[in-house]
Amino acid sequence: MAYIKKRGKKWQAQVSWYDLNNERQYKTKSGFLTKRQAQEWANKMEVAKDEQHISNRDPIFAEYFKDWYTTYKIPGKSKTTVVRYNTIYKKLKGSFGQAKLSKITRHNYQTFITDYGKTHAKDTVYKTNGSIRSCVADAIADGIIHKNFTQRINLTWNSERTRKIDYLSYAELQKLKDALLDNIKPWYISRHMLLTIMYTGMRPGEIAVLTWDDIDFKNETINVNKSYNHDLGRVEDYEDDKINKATKNANSVRIIKVDKKFLDIIQDLKQNNHHRIFIDRNDTIPTSNAVNKTLRKALKKCDIDKPTFHFHSLRHSHVALLLFKGVPLYAISKRLGHASMSTTAKKYAYMLDELKQQSDTQITKILDNL
């Protein structure tokens, strides 16, 4: 039963329950203007008790976020993920200080996310808001708070910091391919890795740990089932089960179709006598910096001026090629290993807009001839 009493001119409500250790816990709230308001709050708490969604904790917002991601999000994750959550924690601590979770309002949070968006790109704002939303949802599930202050928030961002993804045209891809193939040797591992991402659209980390067992030369397919753990160093220093990690998501495990021309290119690497495909003479996987250095030289040779273009950009170029050649978005999404087609559509929205503009022009020409 709830306990309601008047304290001066205001009302106070208190509910109690027994925890897993059979110890009695209390939750109290004061400051109600009327007895009816106090009773309404107590009734909500009684319902929360029945659903085991009640707690007498009221942690500091930033500290609760830190405890949440330390417990549920970063164990087993890469250093990049850890840094991202730590950065969000510092932002929350700087903006909200010692404010308790129960005191944060939707207005407070909207002000925070608006200020944050002034200096951050769209993707960063979406990811940060998504992480905080997940934390707040768990706080509600734990009975710590009962209103989701992250709902119906207007997300804004700095358009100048939101870069378009670089990609090469079909003609530029052909020039780059020819430059990489020119006088290629089996020990030019970085060149082979660049050609692989051009032909497959795989993630750089997925390419790095490919083995010959993953290649089906007869059926012309690649089995993508692992990724490189960038937190580790030289291949020779680690066992296979330690240098590999799970792919980005369950959908990333996939079998992709390739063509014979590409298989003939990487077939030459068998001369290196290693069960891994992309291993250099020092028994190491070439770093992203090494691959990017090779890429910049090839781009310069082709007279392609794209200063920000890098290894991963060739994955985007692969997507652009398929889109503009009419391959359905669903098939592309599956090939990329995205969690859903909406992920692909969101990431490559600007490419789809360009494709729509081309289609609109084509439609107009067709109608003009009607």
Sine and cosine of phi, psi and omega as CSV:
sin_phi,cos_phi,sin_psi,cos_psi,sin_omega,cos_omega
0.00,0.00,0.57,-0.82,0.03,-1.00
-0.99,0.13,0.47,-0.88,0.00,-1.00
-0.91,-0.42,0.87,-0.50,-0.04,-1.00
-0.89,-0.45,0.74,-0.67,0.07,-1.00
-0.48,-0.88,0.37,-0.93,-0.02,-1.00
-1.00,-0.10,0.73,-0.68,0.02,-1.00
-0.83,-0.55,0.99,-0.17,-0.09,-1.00
0.94,0.33,-0.84,-0.54,0.02,-1.00
-0.99,-0.12,-0.06,1.00,-0.03,-1.00
-0.93,-0.38,0.21,-0.98,-0.01,-1.00
-0.92,-0.39,0.47,-0.88,0.00,-1.00
-0.78,-0.62,0.61,-0.80,0.04,-1.00
-0.81,-0.59,0.56,-0.83,0.01,-1.00
-0.60,-0.80,0.69,-0.72,0.10,-1.00
-0.84,-0.55,0.39,-0.92,0.00,-1.00
-0.69,-0.72,0.38,-0.92,0.03,-1.00
-0.37,-0.93,0.17,-0.99,0.03,-1.00
-0.95,-0.31,0.75,-0.66,-0.03,-1.00
-0.99,0.10,-0.16,-0.99,-0.05,-1.00
-0.90,0.43,-0.39,0.92,0.03,-1.00
-1.00,-0.05,0.19,0.98,0.01,-1.00
0.89,0.45,0.47,0.88,0.06,-1.00
-0.98,-0.20,0.65,-0.76,-0.06,-1.00
-0.97,0.23,0.76,-0.65,0.01,-1.00
-0.89,-0.46,0.45,-0.89,-0.03,-1.00
-0.79,-0.61,0.55,-0.84,0.14,-0.99
-0.74,-0.67,0.83,-0.56,-0.10,-0.99
-0.80,-0.60,0.60,-0.80,0.09,-1.00
-0.65,-0.76,0.72,-0.69,-0.03,-1.00
-0.88,-0.47,0.09,-1.00,0.12,-0.99
1.00,-0.07,0.16,0.99,0.03,-1.00
-0.95,0.31,0.65,-0.76,-0.02,-1.00
-0.97,0.25,-0.51,0.86,-0.01,-1.00
-0.75,-0.66,0.32,-0.95,0.05,-1.00
-0.91,0.42,-0.57,0.82,-0.01,-1.00
-0.88,0.48,-0.68,0.74,0.02,-1.00
-0.89,0.45,-0.65,0.76,0.02,-1.00
-0.90,0.44,-0.64,0.77,-0.01,-1.00
-0.93,0.38,-0.64,0.77,0.01,-1.00
-0.88,0.47,-0.67,0.74,0.04,-1.00
-0.90,0.44,-0.69,0.72,-0.01,-1.00
-0.89,0.47,-0.62,0.78,0.02,-1.00
-0.89,0.46,-0.65,0.76,0.05,-1.00
-0.89,0.46,-0.64,0.77,0.01,-1.00
-0.92,0.38,-0.55,0.83,0.04,-1.00
-0.91,0.41,-0.64,0.77,0.06,-1.00
-0.90,0.43,-0.67,0.74,0.02,-1.00
-0.88,0.47,-0.59,0.81,0.05,-1.00
-0.88,0.48,-0.72,0.70,-0.02,-1.00
-0.89,0.46,-0.55,0.84,-0.02,-1.00
-1.00,-0.05,0.09,1.00,-0.01,-1.00
0.85,0.52,0.58,0.81,0.03,-1.00
-0.90,-0.44,0.84,0.54,-0.02,-1.00
-0.64,-0.77,0.55,-0.83,0.00,-1.00
-0.44,-0.90,0.52,-0.86,0.07,-1.00
-0.99,-0.12,0.14,0.99,0.04,-1.00
-0.99,0.16,0.55,-0.84,0.13,-0.99
-0.58,-0.81,0.96,0.27,-0.12,-0.99
-0.96,0.28,0.28,-0.96,0.14,-0.99
-0.92,0.40,0.71,-0.70,-0.09,-1.00
-0.79,0.61,-0.81,0.58,-0.06,-1.00
-0.88,0.47,-0.65,0.76,-0.04,-1.00
-0.95,0.33,-0.56,0.83,0.07,-1.00
-0.91,0.42,-0.65,0.76,0.03,-1.00
-0.88,0.48,-0.68,0.73,0.00,-1.00
-0.89,0.46,-0.72,0.70,0.02,-1.00
-0.89,0.46,-0.63,0.78,-0.01,-1.00
-0.89,0.46,-0.79,0.62,-0.07,-1.00
-0.96,0.28,-0.50,0.87,0.05,-1.00
-0.91,0.42,-0.59,0.80,-0.04,-1.00
-0.99,0.15,-0.71,0.70,-0.19,-0.98
-0.96,-0.29,-0.36,0.93,-0.20,-0.98
-0.93,-0.36,-0.64,0.77,-0.15,-0.99
-0.99,-0.11,-0.25,0.97,0.03,-1.00
-0.83,0.55,0.82,-0.57,0.03,-1.00
0.99,0.13,-0.04,1.00,-0.04,-1.00
-1.00,0.00,0.21,-0.98,-0.03,-1.00
-0.96,0.28,0.24,-0.97,0.03,-1.00
-0.88,0.48,-0.56,0.83,0.00,-1.00
-0.87,0.49,-0.68,0.73,0.02,-1.00
-0.91,0.42,-0.68,0.73,0.02,-1.00
-0.87,0.50,-0.71,0.71,-0.01,-1.00
-0.89,0.46,-0.65,0.76,-0.02,-1.00
-0.88,0.47,-0.73,0.69,0.00,-1.00
-0.93,0.38,-0.62,0.79,0.04,-1.00
-0.89,0.46,-0.60,0.80,0.01,-1.00
-0.91,0.41,-0.67,0.74,0.04,-1.00
-0.89,0.45,-0.68,0.74,0.01,-1.00
-0.84,0.54,-0.71,0.71,-0.01,-1.00
-0.90,0.44,-0.60,0.80,0.04,-1.00
-0.91,0.42,-0.70,0.71,0.00,-1.00
-0.90,0.43,-0.67,0.75,-0.01,-1.00
-0.90,0.43,-0.65,0.76,0.01,-1.00
-0.93,0.36,-0.54,0.84,-0.06,-1.00
-1.00,0.03,-0.62,0.79,-0.10,-0.99
-0.95,-0.30,-0.21,0.98,0.05,-1.00
0.83,0.55,-0.83,-0.56,-0.05,-1.00
-0.99,-0.10,0.25,0.97,-0.03,-1.00
-0.89,0.46,0.72,-0.70,0.00,-1.00
-0.96,0.26,0.47,-0.88,-0.03,-1.00
-0.84,0.54,-0.64,0.77,-0.05,-1.00
-0.94,0.35,-0.27,0.96,-0.06,-1.00
-1.00,-0.06,-0.16,0.99,-0.03,-1.00
-0.97,0.25,0.78,-0.62,0.01,-1.00
-0.96,-0.29,0.21,-0.98,0.04,-1.00
-0.89,0.46,-0.58,0.82,0.04,-1.00
-0.90,0.44,-0.70,0.71,0.03,-1.00
-0.85,0.53,-0.73,0.68,-0.07,-1.00
-0.93,0.35,-0.62,0.78,0.04,-1.00
-0.88,0.48,-0.67,0.75,0.04,-1.00
-0.88,0.48,-0.68,0.73,0.02,-1.00
-0.88,0.48,-0.76,0.64,-0.09,-1.00
-0.94,0.34,-0.51,0.86,0.06,-1.00
-0.92,0.38,-0.71,0.70,0.04,-1.00
-0.89,0.45,-0.65,0.76,0.00,-1.00
-0.89,0.46,-0.65,0.76,-0.04,-1.00
-0.92,0.39,-0.37,0.93,-0.02,-1.00
-0.90,0.45,-0.44,0.90,-0.07,-1.00
-0.85,-0.52,0.21,0.98,-0.04,-1.00
-0.74,-0.68,0.45,-0.89,-0.01,-1.00
-0.96,0.27,0.28,-0.96,-0.05,-1.00
-0.83,0.56,-0.75,0.66,-0.05,-1.00
-0.88,0.47,-0.64,0.77,0.01,-1.00
-0.91,0.41,-0.67,0.74,0.01,-1.00
-0.88,0.47,-0.71,0.71,-0.01,-1.00
-0.89,0.46,-0.70,0.72,-0.01,-1.00
-0.91,0.41,-0.69,0.73,0.00,-1.00
-0.90,0.45,-0.75,0.66,0.03,-1.00
-0.87,0.49,-0.65,0.76,0.00,-1.00
-0.89,0.46,-0.64,0.77,0.02,-1.00
-0.92,0.40,-0.69,0.72,-0.01,-1.00
-0.92,0.39,-0.64,0.77,0.04,-1.00
-0.86,0.51,-0.67,0.74,0.02,-1.00
-0.90,0.45,-0.65,0.76,0.02,-1.00
-0.89,0.46,-0.73,0.68,-0.02,-1.00
-0.91,0.42,-0.62,0.79,0.04,-1.00
-0.88,0.48,-0.63,0.77,0.04,-1.00
-0.94,0.34,-0.55,0.84,0.05,-1.00
-0.90,0.43,-0.58,0.81,0.06,-1.00
-0.93,0.37,-0.69,0.72,0.02,-1.00
-0.89,0.46,-0.52,0.85,0.02,-1.00
-0.99,0.14,-0.05,1.00,0.03,-1.00
0.98,0.19,0.22,0.97,-0.03,-1.00
-0.98,0.20,-0.65,0.76,0.11,-0.99
-0.75,-0.66,0.22,-0.98,-0.08,-1.00
-0.79,-0.61,0.02,1.00,0.07,-1.00
-0.79,-0.62,0.69,-0.72,-0.01,-1.00
-1.00,-0.02,0.98,-0.20,-0.06,-1.00
-0.98,0.22,-0.03,1.00,0.03,-1.00
-1.00,-0.09,0.00,1.00,0.00,-1.00
-0.98,0.21,0.53,-0.85,0.06,-1.00
0.81,0.59,0.70,0.71,0.03,-1.00
-1.00,-0.10,0.65,-0.76,0.03,-1.00
-1.00,0.01,0.92,-0.39,-0.03,-1.00
-1.00,0.04,0.77,-0.63,0.06,-1.00
-0.79,-0.61,0.34,-0.94,-0.05,-1.00
-0.44,-0.90,0.15,-0.99,0.01,-1.00
-1.00,-0.01,0.95,-0.30,-0.06,-1.00
-0.89,0.45,-0.50,0.87,-0.01,-1.00
-0.93,0.37,-0.46,0.89,0.02,-1.00
-1.00,-0.02,-0.12,0.99,0.01,-1.00
-1.00,-0.02,0.99,-0.14,-0.08,-1.00
-1.00,0.10,0.60,-0.80,0.17,-0.99
-0.96,0.29,0.55,-0.84,0.03,-1.00
-0.96,0.29,0.78,-0.63,0.04,-1.00
-0.96,0.29,0.64,-0.77,0.14,-0.99
-0.49,-0.87,0.36,-0.93,-0.02,-1.00
-0.99,-0.12,0.52,-0.86,0.09,-1.00
-0.96,0.28,0.16,-0.99,0.01,-1.00
-0.86,0.51,-0.70,0.72,0.00,-1.00
-0.90,0.43,-0.66,0.75,0.02,-1.00
-0.91,0.41,-0.63,0.78,0.05,-1.00
-0.88,0.48,-0.66,0.75,0.02,-1.00
-0.90,0.44,-0.66,0.75,0.03,-1.00
-0.90,0.44,-0.68,0.73,-0.01,-1.00
-0.91,0.41,-0.67,0.74,0.02,-1.00
-0.86,0.52,-0.72,0.69,-0.01,-1.00
-0.90,0.44,-0.62,0.79,0.01,-1.00
-0.91,0.41,-0.65,0.76,-0.01,-1.00
-0.94,0.34,-0.54,0.84,-0.02,-1.00
-0.99,0.16,-0.30,0.95,-0.06,-1.00
-0.88,0.47,0.92,-0.40,0.03,-1.00
0.83,0.55,0.59,0.81,-0.03,-1.00
-0.94,0.34,0.59,-0.81,0.01,-1.00
-0.83,-0.56,0.39,-0.92,-0.03,-1.00
-0.86,0.52,-0.42,0.91,-0.03,-1.00
-1.00,-0.03,0.08,1.00,0.11,-0.99
-1.00,0.06,0.95,0.31,-0.14,-0.99
-0.91,0.42,-0.66,0.75,-0.03,-1.00
-0.87,0.49,-0.63,0.77,0.04,-1.00
-0.88,0.47,-0.68,0.73,0.00,-1.00
-0.90,0.43,-0.58,0.81,0.03,-1.00
-0.92,0.39,-0.63,0.78,0.04,-1.00
-0.91,0.42,-0.66,0.75,0.04,-1.00
-0.91,0.41,-0.57,0.82,0.00,-1.00
-0.90,0.43,-0.69,0.72,-0.01,-1.00
-0.94,0.34,-0.52,0.85,0.06,-1.00
-0.90,0.44,-0.67,0.75,-0.08,-1.00
-1.00,0.10,-0.40,0.92,-0.12,-0.99
-0.90,-0.43,-0.47,0.88,-0.08,-1.00
0.96,0.27,0.21,0.98,0.02,-1.00
-0.93,0.37,0.35,-0.94,0.08,-1.00
-0.96,0.30,0.54,-0.84,0.02,-1.00
-0.80,0.60,-0.65,0.76,0.00,-1.00
-0.91,0.41,-0.50,0.87,0.04,-1.00
-0.96,0.27,-0.60,0.80,0.01,-1.00
-0.92,0.40,-0.67,0.74,-0.12,-0.99
-0.83,0.56,-0.56,0.83,-0.11,-0.99
-0.95,-0.31,0.29,0.96,0.05,-1.00
-0.89,0.46,0.64,-0.77,0.10,-0.99
-0.88,-0.47,0.23,-0.97,0.00,-1.00
-0.91,0.42,-0.43,0.90,0.04,-1.00
-0.92,0.40,-0.35,0.94,-0.02,-1.00
-0.99,0.15,-0.21,0.98,-0.07,-1.00
-0.98,-0.19,0.83,-0.55,0.10,-1.00
-0.97,-0.25,1.00,-0.10,-0.07,-1.00
-0.93,0.37,-0.51,0.86,-0.03,-1.00
-0.93,0.37,-0.74,0.68,-0.03,-1.00
-1.00,-0.06,-0.01,1.00,0.05,-1.00
0.84,0.55,0.83,0.55,0.02,-1.00
-0.69,-0.72,0.34,-0.94,0.12,-0.99
-0.84,-0.54,0.75,-0.67,0.05,-1.00
-1.00,-0.08,0.96,-0.29,0.00,-1.00
-1.00,-0.02,0.93,-0.37,-0.11,-0.99
-0.65,-0.76,0.11,0.99,-0.02,-1.00
-0.38,-0.93,0.15,-0.99,0.00,-1.00
-0.57,-0.82,0.32,-0.95,-0.04,-1.00
-0.99,0.14,0.72,-0.69,0.07,-1.00
-1.00,0.04,0.98,-0.21,-0.09,-1.00
-0.94,0.34,-0.14,0.99,0.04,-1.00
-0.97,0.23,-0.20,0.98,0.00,-1.00
-0.98,-0.18,0.13,-0.99,-0.06,-1.00
-0.92,-0.38,-0.90,-0.43,-0.11,-0.99
-0.93,0.36,0.61,-0.79,-0.01,-1.00
-0.88,0.48,-0.63,0.78,-0.09,-1.00
-0.92,0.40,-0.28,0.96,-0.04,-1.00
-1.00,0.04,-0.10,0.99,-0.12,-0.99
-0.70,-0.71,0.49,-0.87,0.09,-1.00
-0.98,0.19,0.35,-0.94,-0.08,-1.00
-0.83,0.56,-0.65,0.76,-0.07,-1.00
-0.95,0.33,-0.24,0.97,0.02,-1.00
-0.99,-0.11,-0.53,0.85,-0.03,-1.00
-0.99,0.16,-0.37,0.93,0.06,-1.00
-1.00,0.01,0.47,-0.88,0.16,-0.99
-0.67,-0.75,0.20,-0.98,0.01,-1.00
-0.88,0.47,0.42,-0.91,0.07,-1.00
-0.92,0.40,0.13,-0.99,-0.12,-0.99
-0.85,0.53,-0.64,0.77,0.06,-1.00
-0.45,-0.89,0.09,-1.00,-0.06,-1.00
-0.86,0.51,-0.56,0.83,-0.01,-1.00
-0.95,0.30,-0.27,0.96,-0.01,-1.00
-0.94,0.33,-0.39,0.92,0.10,-0.99
-0.97,0.25,0.91,-0.41,-0.16,-0.99
-0.37,-0.93,0.24,-0.97,0.10,-0.99
-0.89,-0.46,0.83,-0.56,-0.04,-1.00
-0.91,-0.41,0.54,-0.84,0.00,-1.00
-1.00,0.07,0.68,-0.74,0.08,-1.00
-0.76,-0.65,0.12,-0.99,-0.03,-1.00
-0.96,-0.29,0.27,-0.96,-0.07,-1.00
-0.90,0.44,-0.56,0.83,-0.01,-1.00
-0.85,0.52,-0.71,0.70,0.01,-1.00
-0.91,0.41,-0.68,0.73,-0.01,-1.00
-0.89,0.46,-0.58,0.82,0.05,-1.00
-0.91,0.42,-0.56,0.83,0.00,-1.00
-0.91,0.41,-0.75,0.66,-0.06,-1.00
-0.98,0.17,-0.28,0.96,0.03,-1.00
-0.83,0.55,-0.54,0.84,-0.02,-1.00
-0.89,0.47,-0.40,0.92,-0.04,-1.00
-0.95,0.31,-0.20,0.98,0.05,-1.00
-0.89,0.45,-0.35,0.94,0.03,-1.00
-0.91,0.41,-0.29,0.96,-0.01,-1.00
-0.98,0.20,-0.15,0.99,0.10,-1.00
0.82,0.58,0.80,0.60,0.06,-1.00
-0.66,-0.75,0.58,-0.81,-0.04,-1.00
-0.95,0.33,-0.37,0.93,0.14,-0.99
-1.00,0.05,0.56,-0.83,-0.09,-1.00
-0.98,0.21,-0.70,0.72,-0.15,-0.99
-0.96,-0.28,0.95,0.31,0.03,-1.00
-0.85,-0.52,0.78,-0.63,-0.03,-1.00
-1.00,0.06,-0.11,-0.99,-0.08,-1.00
-0.93,0.37,-0.26,0.96,0.04,-1.00
-0.99,-0.12,0.24,0.97,-0.03,-1.00
0.86,0.51,0.59,0.80,0.04,-1.00
-0.81,-0.59,0.42,-0.91,0.15,-0.99
-0.99,0.15,0.80,-0.60,0.03,-1.00
-0.82,0.57,0.69,-0.73,0.00,-1.00
-0.96,0.28,0.25,-0.97,0.05,-1.00
-0.87,0.50,-0.60,0.80,0.02,-1.00
-0.89,0.45,-0.66,0.76,0.00,-1.00
-0.91,0.41,-0.68,0.73,0.01,-1.00
-0.91,0.41,-0.67,0.75,0.00,-1.00
-0.91,0.42,-0.56,0.83,0.04,-1.00
-0.89,0.45,-0.69,0.72,0.06,-1.00
-0.90,0.45,-0.65,0.76,0.00,-1.00
-0.89,0.45,-0.70,0.72,-0.02,-1.00
-0.89,0.46,-0.62,0.79,0.04,-1.00
-0.90,0.44,-0.68,0.73,-0.02,-1.00
-0.92,0.40,-0.65,0.76,0.02,-1.00
-0.90,0.44,-0.64,0.77,0.03,-1.00
-0.90,0.44,-0.65,0.76,0.03,-1.00
-0.88,0.47,-0.53,0.85,-0.01,-1.00
-1.00,0.01,-0.01,1.00,-0.07,-1.00
0.86,0.51,0.62,0.78,0.07,-1.00
-0.98,-0.22,0.91,-0.41,-0.07,-1.00
-0.99,-0.12,1.00,-0.05,0.05,-1.00
-0.66,-0.75,1.00,0.08,-0.10,-1.00
-0.87,0.50,-0.52,0.86,-0.06,-1.00
-1.00,-0.09,0.04,1.00,-0.04,-1.00
-0.95,0.31,0.69,-0.72,-0.04,-1.00
-0.60,-0.80,-0.02,-1.00,-0.08,-1.00
-0.74,0.67,-0.79,0.61,-0.06,-1.00
-0.91,0.41,-0.41,0.91,0.00,-1.00
-0.88,0.48,-0.43,0.90,0.02,-1.00
-0.94,0.34,-0.42,0.91,0.13,-0.99
-0.90,0.43,-0.68,0.73,0.04,-1.00
-0.92,0.40,-0.58,0.82,0.03,-1.00
-0.91,0.42,-0.59,0.80,0.05,-1.00
-0.88,0.48,-0.69,0.73,0.03,-1.00
-0.89,0.46,-0.73,0.69,-0.01,-1.00
-0.85,0.53,-0.69,0.72,0.00,-1.00
-0.86,0.51,-0.74,0.68,-0.03,-1.00
-0.91,0.41,-0.67,0.74,-0.01,-1.00
-0.88,0.47,-0.76,0.65,-0.08,-1.00
-0.97,0.25,-0.19,0.98,0.11,-0.99
-0.99,-0.12,0.09,1.00,0.14,-0.99
1.00,-0.01,0.22,0.98,0.05,-1.00
-0.95,0.32,0.75,-0.67,-0.03,-1.00
-0.85,0.53,0.57,-0.82,-0.03,-1.00
-0.86,0.50,-0.59,0.80,-0.01,-1.00
-0.87,0.49,-0.71,0.71,-0.02,-1.00
-0.91,0.42,-0.63,0.78,0.02,-1.00
-0.91,0.42,-0.68,0.73,0.00,-1.00
-0.86,0.51,-0.69,0.72,0.02,-1.00
-0.91,0.42,-0.64,0.77,-0.01,-1.00
-0.91,0.42,-0.61,0.80,-0.01,-1.00
-0.97,0.25,-0.36,0.93,-0.05,-1.00
0.99,0.16,0.49,0.87,0.04,-1.00
-0.97,0.25,0.44,-0.90,-0.02,-1.00
-0.91,0.41,-0.52,0.86,0.01,-1.00
-0.39,-0.92,0.26,-0.96,0.01,-1.00
-0.92,0.39,-0.48,0.88,0.02,-1.00
-0.91,0.42,-0.53,0.85,0.07,-1.00
-0.89,0.46,-0.70,0.71,0.02,-1.00
-0.90,0.43,-0.70,0.71,-0.02,-1.00
-0.89,0.45,-0.64,0.77,-0.02,-1.00
-0.94,0.35,-0.69,0.72,-0.06,-1.00
-0.92,0.38,-0.60,0.80,-0.07,-1.00
-0.93,-0.37,0.55,0.84,-0.04,-1.00
-0.86,0.52,-0.65,0.76,-0.05,-1.00
-0.92,0.39,-0.55,0.83,0.07,-1.00
-0.91,0.40,-0.65,0.76,0.01,-1.00
-0.91,0.42,-0.58,0.82,0.05,-1.00
-0.90,0.43,-0.67,0.74,0.03,-1.00
-0.90,0.44,-0.64,0.77,0.01,-1.00
-0.91,0.41,-0.62,0.79,0.03,-1.00
-0.90,0.44,-0.65,0.76,0.02,-1.00
-0.88,0.48,-0.66,0.76,0.05,-1.00
-0.90,0.43,-0.67,0.75,-0.01,-1.00
-0.91,0.41,-0.63,0.78,0.02,-1.00
-0.88,0.48,-0.67,0.74,0.04,-1.00
-0.89,0.46,-0.68,0.74,0.01,-1.00
-0.90,0.43,-0.66,0.75,0.01,-1.00
-0.89,0.45,-0.68,0.73,0.00,-1.00
-0.87,0.50,-0.68,0.73,0.00,-1.00
-0.90,0.44,-0.62,0.78,0.01,-1.00
-0.91,0.42,-0.69,0.72,-0.02,-1.00
-0.93,0.36,-0.53,0.85,0.03,-1.00
-0.89,0.45,-0.49,0.87,-0.02,-1.00
-1.00,-0.06,0.10,0.99,-0.03,-1.00
-0.92,0.40,0.00,0.00,0.00,0.00
